[in-house]
Amino acid sequence: MKTSKILCSLLLLIAMLYSCQQAGKAPKVEKKDIGIQLYSVRDDIKKDFSGTVKALGDMGFTTVEAAGYKDGMFYGMTPEKYKEAIEAAGMKVLSSHTAKLLNSTNPDSVNWNEVWNWWDQCIAAHKAAGMKYIIVSWMPTDLKTLAQVQMYCDYYNKIGEKCKAQGLRFGYHNHDFEFVKIEDKMMFDYMIEHTNPDLVTFQMDAFMVDEAGYSPVDYIEKYPGRFELFHIKDLREIGQSGMIGYDAIFRNIERSGVKHIIAEVEGYSPGLTPLESVKLSLDYLLTAPFVKESYDTESI
C-alpha cells in the first residue's frame, strides 16, 4: 500500500513539473496563410534578393506581394524568373503593387493608346509571373471634383475588365488621402460605390484607415464583400504600438470578403534589422488567437 501511495505521489509530482515547464514555454506557433509585402524588406532585397526571400519563406510566410514591377520585369527579373525565385523560397506569388497615373484629369486629353499599351504589357507580365492580383498602389492626391474621381473609377473599371479577361483580379490599395470630402462626398466611399465589384476589389490598409481617423470595422460593415485583401501594418512591428484594434478587425474581417492577409512593415524599431522586425510581426500574427489559419476558400 505504501509503495502504491509513493508511486502515485511521484507520478503526480512529475505531472506537475511537466505542466509548469510547458506553461513557461512560448505559445505554440501555428502555420497560417500570411503573405508579405516585399516593400517591408526593400533595402535587403536590393542587396540579396534570393537570400532575403528565402529568409522570409523560412520564417513561415506563405505568399508574396511584389512592389518592384517595371517595364515587364519584377526586380529586374523576367516574370518567369521572379516566379521561380519565390517558389524556390517555399512561397507562392500572390499579388503586385503598381500604378499608371493618367497625364490629365480631362479624359479628352489623355493618350489612351499609350495607357492601354502599358496595361497590356503589365497584365501579360503579371500573368506570366503567376499573379492572382494586380493592385494599384497610388493615384493623384489633388483631385478636386467628383468628375475627376469618376474618371479614375471608370479607368479602374476598364483595367479590371482587362485583368478579368486574362484571369487576374484588379484592386486598389488605400492610403489616408482618400479620406477627404469632395463636393460633400467622402472620396474613398465614392470610389467603392462607383467601381464595379465584379471588376474592382479593394485592398484595405487598416493602419492607414485608422491614421485618417476612421474605423476599419465601420468600413467592413458599410461595404461588406469589397475588401478581398488586407494590409496588416503598424507604426513599426505589427502589434507593438497598441494603436490598432486588431482583435476587433479580425473578429469582423470575414464580412469584408477577405481572402488574403498581407503583412507590411514600413518602419523598424531602433536596433532591429528589417528581417528581425518582419519576424516579430509575423510571430504576432501566428500566435494571435483571433487570426484564422486561412481566409481563402480556394487552394492557394
C-alpha positions, 0 to 999 in steps of 0.5 A, a space after each residue: 500500500 505504501 509503495 502504491 501511495 509513493 508511486 502515485 505521489 511521484 507520478 503526480 509530482 512529475 505531472 506537475 513539473 511537466 505542466 509548469 515547464 510547458 506553461 513557461 514555454 512560448 505559445 505554440 506557433 501555428 502555420 497560417 496563410 500570411 503573405 508579405 509585402 516585399 516593400 517591408 524588406 526593400 533595402 535587403 532585397 536590393 542587396 540579396 534578393 534570393 537570400 532575403 526571400 528565402 529568409 522570409 519563406 523560412 520564417 513561415 510566410 506563405 505568399 508574396 506581394 511584389 512592389 518592384 514591377 517595371 517595364 515587364 520585369 519584377 526586380 529586374 527579373 523576367 516574370 518567369 524568373 521572379 516566379 521561380 525565385 519565390 517558389 524556390 523560397 517555399 512561397 507562392 506569388 500572390 499579388 503586385 503593387 503598381 500604378 499608371 497615373 493618367 497625364 490629365 484629369 480631362 479624359 479628352 486629353 489623355 493618350 489612351 493608346 499609350 495607357 492601354 499599351 502599358 496595361 497590356 504589357 503589365 497584365 501579360 507580365 503579371 500573368 506570366 509571373 503567376 499573379 492572382 492580383 494586380 493592385 494599384 498602389 497610388 493615384 493623384 492626391 489633388 483631385 478636386 471634383 467628383 468628375 475627376 474621381 469618376 474618371 479614375 473609377 471608370 479607368 479602374 473599371 476598364 483595367 479590371 475588365 482587362 485583368 478579368 479577361 486574362 484571369 487576374 483580379 484588379 484592386 486598389 490599395 488605400 492610403 489616408 488621402 482618400 479620406 477627404 470630402 469632395 463636393 460633400 462626398 467622402 472620396 474613398 466611399 465614392 470610389 467603392 460605390 462607383 467601381 464595379 465589384 465584379 471588376 474592382 476589389 479593394 485592398 484595405 490598409 487598416 493602419 492607414 484607415 485608422 491614421 485618417 481617423 476612421 474605423 476599419 470595422 465601420 468600413 467592413 460593415 458599410 461595404 461588406 464583400 469589397 475588401 478581398 485583401 488586407 494590409 496588416 501594418 503598424 507604426 513599426 512591428 505589427 502589434 507593438 504600438 497598441 494603436 490598432 484594434 486588431 482583435 476587433 478587425 479580425 473578429 469582423 474581417 470575414 464580412 469584408 470578403 477577405 481572402 488574403 492577409 498581407 503583412 507590411 512593415 514600413 518602419 523598424 524599431 531602433 536596433 532591429 534589422 528589417 528581417 528581425 522586425 518582419 519576424 516579430 510581426 509575423 510571430 504576432 500574427 501566428 500566435 494571435 488567437 483571433 487570426 484564422 489559419 486561412 481566409 481563402 476558400 480556394 487552394 492557394 
